[in-house]
Amino acid sequence: MTLNKKVIFICGAPHSGSTLLGLILGSHSKCFYTGELNKIKFLNILEEHEDKYCKTCGPNCPIWNNFTLDDEIGLYNQLSEKTNKPNIIDSTKNIDWLKTQKKK
């Protein structure tokens, strides 16, 4: 299914309310809030003393459990297809990540 995908970036200083805003926007039926998506690089890296899983759903998350990035599709397209939501909300605070994503 092809969705008319949009990516919404929430930029702000740490502890400025961006997570709350993302959760509110993500509650809309056509939106998926990713949190700080630049942290996806840590998703499948598990140290013995750490639990890495979705803080909302837990270890059986239908989105992030066993998620594997497909570079051909692209991260935001892949999330849009997997969630069946056209609006992907990313609250990454890393300016270099944001610049890289803007170029894609």
GROMACS elastic network, one bead per residue, 0.5 to 0.9 nm:
[ bonds ]
;  ai    aj funct       b0    kb
    1    81     6  0.71145   500
    1    84     6  0.83704   500
    2     5     6  0.83597   500
    2    81     6  0.75931   500
    3    77     6  0.86027   500
    3    80     6  0.73449   500
    3    81     6  0.74211   500
    3    84     6  0.77766   500
    3    85     6  0.75677   500
    3    86     6  0.55610   500
    4    86     6  0.57705   500
    4    87     6  0.83192   500
    5    76     6  0.81841   500
    5    77     6  0.71506   500
    5    80     6  0.68145   500
    5    85     6  0.78851   500
    5    87     6  0.57640   500
    5    88     6  0.75377   500
    6    76     6  0.85695   500
    6    80     6  0.88590   500
    6    86     6  0.61251   500
    6    88     6  0.62852   500
    6    89     6  0.85430   500
    7    76     6  0.71867   500
    7    86     6  0.83898   500
    7    87     6  0.58268   500
    7    89     6  0.59211   500
    7    90     6  0.73644   500
    8    87     6  0.70284   500
    8    88     6  0.60683   500
    8    90     6  0.62232   500
    8    91     6  0.84007   500
    9    88     6  0.84988   500
    9    89     6  0.58892   500
    9    91     6  0.57616   500
    9    92     6  0.74490   500
    9    98     6  0.81658   500
   10    18     6  0.63826   500
   10    19     6  0.86825   500
   10    21     6  0.81320   500
   10    22     6  0.73177   500
   10    89     6  0.72704   500
   10    90     6  0.62278   500
   10    92     6  0.71921   500
   10    93     6  0.81426   500
   11    18     6  0.72164   500
   11    90     6  0.87165   500
   11    91     6  0.61876   500
   11    92     6  0.69567   500
   11    93     6  0.60414   500
   11    94     6  0.89135   500
   11    95     6  0.88621   500
   12    15     6  0.83975   500
   12    16     6  0.63282   500
   12    17     6  0.80950   500
   12    18     6  0.64604   500
   12    91     6  0.82208   500
   12    92     6  0.87961   500
   12    93     6  0.66410   500
   13    16     6  0.55454   500
   13    17     6  0.86042   500
   13    18     6  0.81524   500
   13    93     6  0.71533   500
   14    17     6  0.79736   500
   14    18     6  0.78970   500
   14    93     6  0.74662   500
   15    18     6  0.73646   500
   15    19     6  0.82708   500
   16    19     6  0.82051   500
   16    20     6  0.89979   500
   17    20     6  0.52810   500
   17    21     6  0.62473   500
   17    22     6  0.86210   500
   18    21     6  0.50135   500
   18    22     6  0.60089   500
   18    23     6  0.85675   500
   18    91     6  0.66091   500
   19    23     6  0.61286   500
   19    24     6  0.85740   500
   19    35     6  0.70012   500
   19    36     6  0.87463   500
   19    91     6  0.70258   500
   20    23     6  0.51274   500
   20    24     6  0.61973   500
   20    25     6  0.86459   500
   21    24     6  0.51203   500
   21    25     6  0.61390   500
   21    26     6  0.83345   500
   22    25     6  0.51620   500
   22    26     6  0.57601   500
   22    27     6  0.85190   500
   22    32     6  0.88808   500
   22    33     6  0.58716   500
   22    34     6  0.82195   500
   22    35     6  0.72262   500
   22    89     6  0.67368   500
   22    90     6  0.77219   500
   22    91     6  0.69154   500
   23    27     6  0.62132   500
   23    32     6  0.88799   500
   23    33     6  0.64015   500
   23    35     6  0.84076   500
   24    27     6  0.53606   500
   24    28     6  0.75123   500
   24    33     6  0.88202   500
   25    28     6  0.57952   500
   25    31     6  0.67974   500
   25    32     6  0.80820   500
   25    33     6  0.72909   500
   25    89     6  0.78795   500
   26    29     6  0.77346   500
   26    30     6  0.80553   500
   26    34     6  0.83839   500
   26    87     6  0.87531   500
   26    88     6  0.82980   500
   26    89     6  0.71043   500
   27    30     6  0.84087   500
   27    31     6  0.68715   500
   27    32     6  0.75921   500
   27    33     6  0.80467   500
   28    31     6  0.53859   500
   28    32     6  0.79296   500
   29    32     6  0.81666   500
   29    85     6  0.75394   500
   30    84     6  0.81322   500
   30    86     6  0.59723   500
   30    87     6  0.60523   500
   30    88     6  0.87283   500
   31    80     6  0.89214   500
   31    83     6  0.88932   500
   31    85     6  0.55721   500
   31    86     6  0.65229   500
   31    88     6  0.58371   500
   31    89     6  0.70360   500
   32    79     6  0.83040   500
   32    80     6  0.78728   500
   32    83     6  0.71813   500
   32    84     6  0.89307   500
   32    85     6  0.63514   500
   32    86     6  0.81099   500
   32    87     6  0.62652   500
   32    88     6  0.50287   500
   32    89     6  0.60119   500
   32    90     6  0.88352   500
   33    87     6  0.85260   500
   33    88     6  0.61165   500
   33    90     6  0.63797   500
   33    91     6  0.81795   500
   34    37     6  0.58883   500
   34    79     6  0.88165   500
   34    88     6  0.71057   500
   34    89     6  0.59345   500
   34    90     6  0.54286   500
   34    91     6  0.73972   500
   35    38     6  0.88223   500
   35    39     6  0.86959   500
   35    89     6  0.75431   500
   35    90     6  0.57270   500
   35    91     6  0.54342   500
   35    92     6  0.70334   500
   36    39     6  0.59865   500
   36    40     6  0.80487   500
   36    90     6  0.58695   500
   36    93     6  0.71270   500
   36    94     6  0.88067   500
   37    40     6  0.55158   500
   37    41     6  0.86396   500
   37    90     6  0.58950   500
   37    91     6  0.70448   500
   37    92     6  0.58249   500
   38    41     6  0.68550   500
   38    42     6  0.88863   500
   38    90     6  0.86212   500
   38    91     6  0.88840   500
   38    92     6  0.59821   500
   38    93     6  0.84140   500
   38    94     6  0.74556   500
   38    97     6  0.64533   500
   38    98     6  0.87078   500
   39    42     6  0.56996   500
   39    43     6  0.71566   500
   39    92     6  0.81788   500
   40    43     6  0.50329   500
   40    44     6  0.81981   500
   41    44     6  0.75136   500
   41    45     6  0.78723   500
   42    45     6  0.52659   500
   42    46     6  0.80193   500
   42    52     6  0.80609   500
   43    46     6  0.79025   500
   43    52     6  0.64672   500
   43    53     6  0.73749   500
   43    64     6  0.78799   500
   43    65     6  0.88369   500
   43    66     6  0.88025   500
   43    67     6  0.80694   500
   44    52     6  0.74440   500
   44    53     6  0.88827   500
   44    65     6  0.88224   500
   44    66     6  0.75252   500
   44    67     6  0.79992   500
   44    68     6  0.84884   500
   45    52     6  0.77031   500
   46    49     6  0.81692   500
   46    50     6  0.62782   500
   46    51     6  0.68855   500
   46    52     6  0.64591   500
   47    50     6  0.52775   500
   47    51     6  0.77696   500
   47    52     6  0.87723   500
   48    51     6  0.80707   500
   51    59     6  0.85145   500
   52    55     6  0.86579   500
   52    59     6  0.77582   500
   53    56     6  0.86940   500
   53    57     6  0.80932   500
   53    58     6  0.57826   500
   53    59     6  0.50729   500
   53    60     6  0.80817   500
   53    61     6  0.75757   500
   53    64     6  0.72986   500
   53    65     6  0.71517   500
   54    57     6  0.55108   500
   54    58     6  0.50619   500
   54    59     6  0.64033   500
   54    60     6  0.82185   500
   54    61     6  0.62491   500
   54    63     6  0.86383   500
   54    64     6  0.65944   500
   54    65     6  0.78695   500
   55    58     6  0.56139   500
   55    59     6  0.83954   500
   56    61     6  0.81793   500
   57    60     6  0.67133   500
   57    61     6  0.50991   500
   57    62     6  0.81670   500
   58    61     6  0.58398   500
   58    65     6  0.89599   500
   59    64     6  0.85769   500
   59    65     6  0.66166   500
   60    63     6  0.87561   500
   60    64     6  0.82916   500
   60    65     6  0.60040   500
   61    64     6  0.56288   500
   61    65     6  0.51986   500
   61    66     6  0.89290   500
   62    65     6  0.60606   500
   62    66     6  0.87929   500
   62    67     6  0.89953   500
   63    66     6  0.81576   500
   63    67     6  0.67985   500
   63    79     6  0.80368   500
   63    82     6  0.70293   500
   63    83     6  0.72082   500
   64    68     6  0.85645   500
   69    72     6  0.89261   500
   69    73     6  0.85233   500
   69    74     6  0.75494   500
   69    75     6  0.64068   500
   69    78     6  0.77615   500
   70    73     6  0.56472   500
   70    74     6  0.61570   500
   70    75     6  0.70358   500
   70    78     6  0.73303   500
   71    75     6  0.70304   500
   72    75     6  0.89361   500
   73    76     6  0.83380   500
   73    77     6  0.61060   500
   73    78     6  0.60127   500
   74    77     6  0.54173   500
   74    78     6  0.59281   500
   74    79     6  0.86261   500
   74   104     6  0.85402   500
   75    78     6  0.51051   500
   75    79     6  0.62149   500
   75    80     6  0.85919   500
   76    79     6  0.51366   500
   76    80     6  0.60672   500
   76    81     6  0.85830   500
   76    88     6  0.67628   500
   77    80     6  0.50274   500
   77    81     6  0.61464   500
   77    82     6  0.85336   500
   77    86     6  0.88415   500
   77    88     6  0.88352   500
   78    81     6  0.52001   500
   78    82     6  0.60638   500
   78    83     6  0.85573   500
   79    82     6  0.50054   500
   79    83     6  0.59238   500
   79    84     6  0.79647   500
   79    85     6  0.81219   500
   79    88     6  0.74534   500
   80    83     6  0.54048   500
   80    84     6  0.55125   500
   80    85     6  0.51838   500
   80    86     6  0.56066   500
   80    87     6  0.71013   500
   80    88     6  0.65981   500
   81    85     6  0.70255   500
   81    86     6  0.80779   500
   82    85     6  0.80495   500
   83    86     6  0.85080   500
   85    88     6  0.72754   500
   92    95     6  0.80350   500
   92    97     6  0.75613   500
   92    98     6  0.73666   500
   93    96     6  0.89932   500
   93    97     6  0.81679   500
   93    98     6  0.79443   500
   94    97     6  0.54235   500
   94    98     6  0.65108   500
   94    99     6  0.89283   500
   95    98     6  0.50320   500
   95    99     6  0.62101   500
   95   100     6  0.86469   500
   96    99     6  0.51250   500
   96   100     6  0.62127   500
   96   101     6  0.86632   500
   97   100     6  0.51287   500
   97   101     6  0.61698   500
   97   102     6  0.86102   500
   98   101     6  0.51492   500
   98   102     6  0.61313   500
   98   103     6  0.88403   500
   99   102     6  0.51700   500
   99   103     6  0.66336   500
  100   103     6  0.54288   500
  100   104     6  0.68937   500
  101   104     6  0.52694   500
